[in-house]
Amino acid sequence: MGDIVSYEEVPASQVPLAKRLAAMEMKSFCTADLGLPYLKIIWAQKCGHTRQYSGQLFRNYVEAFGIAYLAEKIIMLNIELLEYKVPHTAAHECRHFYQFKHMPDFPGNNDIEWDANRYAEQALKALHYWRCCQRSTAMSCTDKSLYIS
């Protein structure tokens, strides 16, 4: 395994408003759609030995645009994410919480990532109905079944 990648929390005020709103909107949809508890979104940037901010420090085995910290109920989103990728990444990470909740063994294989990506694509399409206050239509656009072998 390679070096551990460190991320430092970035104050939300340093994140463009459009990114923050996109993440919050998708998180709101996914938590309602998947029946998840409150999840906190934290923005972070890759850091080395010197840190720019004094917030929480996160570590991961690979460089990532988003990470689901299951025990803490935190979605860490990389500040480097392009704005149009924020909703997909937020939905993808929400799906990992759902997988963890419904799969006691929660295997670490590619099926988990494939399933999270599949759900995120469906959530992106459902978001239109969510915005139009057609909540039941939006939630019927996603498949809650886990597609993991």
Phi and psi in degrees as a GROMACS rama.xvg file:
@    title "Ramachandran Plot"
@    xaxis  label "Phi"
@    yaxis  label "Psi"
@TYPE xy
-79.9695  -169.252  GLY-2
-66.1103  150.986  ASP-3
-76.5624  136.123  ILE-4
-95.7095  131.616  VAL-5
-105.176  141.31  SER-6
-127.929  141.068  TYR-7
-111.485  142.591  GLU-8
-63.7873  137.232  GLU-9
-109.67  133.29  VAL-10
-56.2703  137.755  PRO-11
-54.8658  -30.3555  ALA-12
-64.5539  -16.7077  SER-13
-90.4809  -4.0441  GLN-14
-99.841  132.347  VAL-15
-54.0991  139.733  PRO-16
-55.4729  -40.2884  LEU-17
-60.6546  -38.7644  ALA-18
-66.6121  -44.8791  LYS-19
-61.4926  -44.19  ARG-20
-65.5624  -40.7584  LEU-21
-61.9585  -42.3691  ALA-22
-66.9116  -44.4003  ALA-23
-65.4674  -39.869  MET-24
-64.1763  -45.6743  GLU-25
-68.2381  -39.3159  MET-26
-61.3545  -40.9957  LYS-27
-60.892  -44.76  SER-28
-62.9982  -50.5762  PHE-29
-65.0581  -38.8065  CYS-30
-66.2856  -37.2242  THR-31
-70.1015  -44.8818  ALA-32
-64.2245  -40.8192  ASP-33
-98.4785  -0.644607  LEU-34
66.0255  41.5667  GLY-35
-92.9096  156.753  LEU-36
-73.6792  179.421  PRO-37
-59.6295  131.137  TYR-38
-119.314  135.852  LEU-39
-96.2343  135.943  LYS-40
-98.2686  128.47  ILE-41
-122.67  134.967  ILE-42
-96.2888  140.55  TRP-43
-145.113  160.967  ALA-44
-131.242  151.899  GLN-45
-63.2487  138.431  LYS-46
-138.734  159.665  CYS-47
-106.183  -133.782  GLY-48
-77.8618  -26.2964  HIS-49
-101.395  141.117  THR-50
-117.402  145.066  ARG-51
-90.0865  -30.433  GLN-52
-122.776  165.966  TYR-53
-106.989  15.4805  SER-54
-74.1673  -169.092  GLY-55
-60.1962  146.401  GLN-56
-108.405  134.466  LEU-57
-120.984  149.187  PHE-58
-131.95  147.716  ARG-59
-148.237  160.037  ASN-60
-82.5378  -14.893  TYR-61
-137.844  157.386  VAL-62
-69.6027  137.715  GLU-63
-144.812  154.802  ALA-64
-90.4751  -20.8411  PHE-65
-156.152  148.11  GLY-66
-141.442  136.148  ILE-67
-96.8159  114.27  ALA-68
-95.0277  96.8004  TYR-69
-63.5659  -48.1217  LEU-70
-64.6388  -36.6081  ALA-71
-87.3326  -8.07921  GLU-72
56.8322  47.3592  LYS-73
-121.432  135.149  ILE-74
-104.689  117.102  ILE-75
-95.8145  122.587  MET-76
-112.994  134.174  LEU-77
-74.8491  129.261  ASN-78
-61.856  -19.4248  ILE-79
-76.0205  -10.448  GLU-80
-55.928  134.524  LEU-81
-69.6256  146.407  LEU-82
-53.2494  -41.9292  GLU-83
-70.9709  -14.8487  TYR-84
-93.997  -10.0645  LYS-85
-59.682  -49.7464  VAL-86
-61.3017  -41.4643  PRO-87
-61.3051  -45.9779  HIS-88
-65.2749  -41.1744  THR-89
-62.1815  -44.3128  ALA-90
-64.671  -41.5212  ALA-91
-57.9796  -46.8269  HIS-92
-69.9264  -36.3501  GLU-93
-59.4745  -39.5344  CYS-94
-61.5508  -34.5978  ARG-95
-62.5065  -35.5956  HIS-96
-64.6119  -40.1204  PHE-97
-64.4811  -44.4201  TYR-98
-59.3774  -45.6713  GLN-99
-61.4989  -40.3847  PHE-100
-67.0333  -35.701  LYS-101
-104.899  1.52325  HIS-102
-131.884  98.836  MET-103
-58.0749  -33.1423  PRO-104
-86.2994  -19.739  ASP-105
31.4127  69.9456  PHE-106
-66.4716  146.88  PRO-107
-94.2137  71.1201  GLY-108
-127.355  176.885  ASN-109
-64.5701  -24.032  ASN-110
-61.0804  -34.5515  ASP-111
-63.2995  -45.6838  ILE-112
-67.4877  -40.2304  GLU-113
-62.6173  -44.9732  TRP-114
-63.4935  -41.8127  ASP-115
-65.1711  -39.3817  ALA-116
-66.9969  -40.3164  ASN-117
-61.6898  -45.8337  ARG-118
-63.5477  -43.4741  TYR-119
-59.5186  -38.9753  ALA-120
-64.3566  -41.1841  GLU-121
-66.7  -39.9994  GLN-122
-64.4258  -37.2567  ALA-123
-60.1838  -41.3506  LEU-124
-70.1856  -35.9204  LYS-125
-73.6104  -21.7142  ALA-126
-59.4609  -31.8165  LEU-127
-57.8046  -46.8236  HIS-128
-67.216  -36.9356  TYR-129
-60.6021  -44.1121  TRP-130
-63.7214  -32.4141  ARG-131
-87.2361  12.3295  CYS-132
62.8981  25.7993  CYS-133
-100.825  68.5027  GLN-134
-59.1775  -46.6935  ARG-135
-66.8001  -36.0946  SER-136
-64.6223  -43.4544  THR-137
-60.1309  -45.8835  ALA-138
-71.0898  -21.2665  MET-139
-81.4903  -6.8649  SER-140
-81.4431  -13.5292  CYS-141
-112.263  149.154  THR-142
-100.256  119.303  ASP-143
-81.0988  -11.7278  LYS-144
-61.9708  140.157  SER-145
-88.0872  127.654  LEU-146
-105.819  71.2785  TYR-147
-133.188  130.866  ILE-148
